[in-house]
Amino acid sequence: MNVFYRSTRSKSEPVKASEAILRGLAEDGGLYVPESVPRLDKTLEELSQMTYQETAYEVMKLFFTDFTEEELKNCINKAYDSKFDTEVIAPLVEADGAYYLELFHGATIAFKDMALSILPHLLITSAKKNNVKNDIVILTATSGDTGKAALAGFADVEGTKIIVFYPKNGVSPIQEKQMVTQKGDNTFVVGITGNFDDAQTGVKKLFGDKELADEMNKAGFQFSSANSINIGRLVPQVVYYVYSYAQLLKEGKIANGEKINVVVPTGNFGNILAAYFAKNMGVPIDRLICASNENKVLYDFFETGIYDRNREFVLTSSPSMDILISSNLERLIYLMAGCDSDKNAAFMNSLSKEGKYEITKEMKENMSDFYGNYASEKETADTIKALYEKTGYVIDTHTAVAATGDNTKELLASTASPIKLTRSLMKAIHENIETMGDFEYEHELSKIANVTVPNAIEEIRTAPVLHDTICDKEEMKAVVKKFLGI
Ligand SMILES: *Cc1c(COP(=O)(O)O)cnc(C)c1O
């Protein structure tokens, strides 16, 4: 059966998976949603005998129905290889009765790698399938982690180039070092003398620049985006929920058909939506618990049915979740509105005009699979300390937001390596932290947490700086043209 993708904002013609991946966002500004979520056509017992890569094929073939078996397997094998520091790609760790699904074994030791390692291959395959002859140029503004994950994913992928703009004084020294040491002839990293908003606005302007698009087209280039609303990022995230359930079954931790709750530290709502898709594919998942930090827009939403971004933005120790507009939530809203694009568009319009909307009672009832939860900064720090003291297992701050201490027999998405743990929280478990330098601190942490310092961190210590371009926001276009040689 072929699966087509519809925009959440209008009744325009549905498109094939490869077209949805190439476009990223629909022309009307909506997100692409599969017309229906396919059911798994293998039993969980069959799946429990499969590797990560084999499971990935079983899941993705049902969504990306216009890809051939060879195309899809080729994408999967190029993505989930030795870039990951474990053959199982997404291992499960049991601690204090809960199962931590570690999604941080890729190139940048955070969960974005799970999707960004395969997106480049899905994109160039989609381009070929749609007779796009141009090279794909990925343009991104980053405030830190996503930029590096995208660079790592696209580096040396033939037929692509990637340009990342970051605020020169707005990312951490380690994040900057990670980016400016990026290898690959097709990568380009530029610091902007401005903040993240300047970088973001500049990138949006370049995307909308028709004149530039024409010039690029003549020279054999076209822009595309790697941001988290691309369906080519969402679907690969469904895989690890299927895989981890099957692994729990294989290890005899759960009985076949036994329902399990899934807890996800949430920002843009992509990861938890992938779990919802896994549930709809037939994985016995009970509740989907959406964990927020002090920016608890989603918690309030699941409580009241009112999404309201008009509130103070809090900087927390889980920065990848410091988000007031969770863009992937739009897909759930659309589905809960009975795939009524007019209704969804009205909500999104209200969100952009008034910063809020209220869903109907009926829609709220349809969302009974979801539960909101949130943790304060103190609770997050206390959780890390308590779990460490009880079990010796160290979790990062994002994961800790989801770990409430009452997670027995739940599956918790663990989204970043504890090596990324912040100093302030490290203090919770270690007294001498103040006197240490950054790399010393990572080694000490690695000893305590009983994990090796990942290559990703080890390498940048000595790696040469390969990117030193700095520009004003007005110069972004010129910089892009220079890099493309046009
Ligand atoms: C991006 C990110 C999240 C949030 O995931 P969403 O899919 O945006 O909800 C949580 N933790 C870490 C470490 C992340 O990088």
PDBQT file of the ligand as one rigid body, heavy atoms in Angstrom, charges set to zero:
ROOT
HETATM    1  C1  LIG A 501      16.248  18.136  20.727  1.00  0.00    +0.000 C 
HETATM    2  C2  LIG A 501      16.414  17.571  22.087  1.00  0.00    +0.000 A 
HETATM    3  C3  LIG A 501      15.316  17.274  22.919  1.00  0.00    +0.000 A 
HETATM    4  C4  LIG A 501      13.891  17.574  22.504  1.00  0.00    +0.000 C 
HETATM    5  O1  LIG A 501      13.409  16.705  21.495  1.00  0.00    +0.000 OA
HETATM    6  P1  LIG A 501      12.162  17.118  20.619  1.00  0.00    +0.000 P 
HETATM    7  O2  LIG A 501      12.052  16.073  19.572  1.00  0.00    +0.000 OA
HETATM    8  O3  LIG A 501      12.483  18.475  20.051  1.00  0.00    +0.000 OA
HETATM    9  O4  LIG A 501      10.985  17.161  21.533  1.00  0.00    +0.000 OA
HETATM   10  C5  LIG A 501      15.555  16.726  24.170  1.00  0.00    +0.000 A 
HETATM   11  N1  LIG A 501      16.823  16.488  24.600  1.00  0.00    +0.000 NA
HETATM   12  C6  LIG A 501      17.896  16.768  23.831  1.00  0.00    +0.000 A 
HETATM   13  C7  LIG A 501      19.245  16.510  24.384  1.00  0.00    +0.000 C 
HETATM   14  C8  LIG A 501      17.731  17.302  22.556  1.00  0.00    +0.000 A 
HETATM   15  O5  LIG A 501      18.819  17.582  21.809  1.00  0.00    +0.000 OA
ENDROOT
TORSDOF 0
